[in-house]
């Protein structure tokens, strides 16, 4: 996994600040693979409660994590009971690493 322990802590704490204490974060995509270089940070954040305004919350989390990582691009996918499951959710679950 190509994230430092400090980056992992920042991602987790930011996700919990934006989405609540129960937020579970999974890293997926190119950052999971040590042999690859570059790339954005792909995150799936799961919560157990319904989310109002998911686009706003995803954008807020993405921008806060991006700033903490010196402008690195961060893509956020949210998973909640009131949101339709998409193929990207299954990919993240299968290939990702829970932080």
Secondary structure, DSSP 8 states (H G I E B T S, - for coil): ----HHHHHHHHHHHHHHH-TT-EEEEESGGG-TT-----EEEEEE-SS--SSHHHHHHHHHHHHHHHTTT--EEEEEE-TTS---HHHHHHHHH-EE-
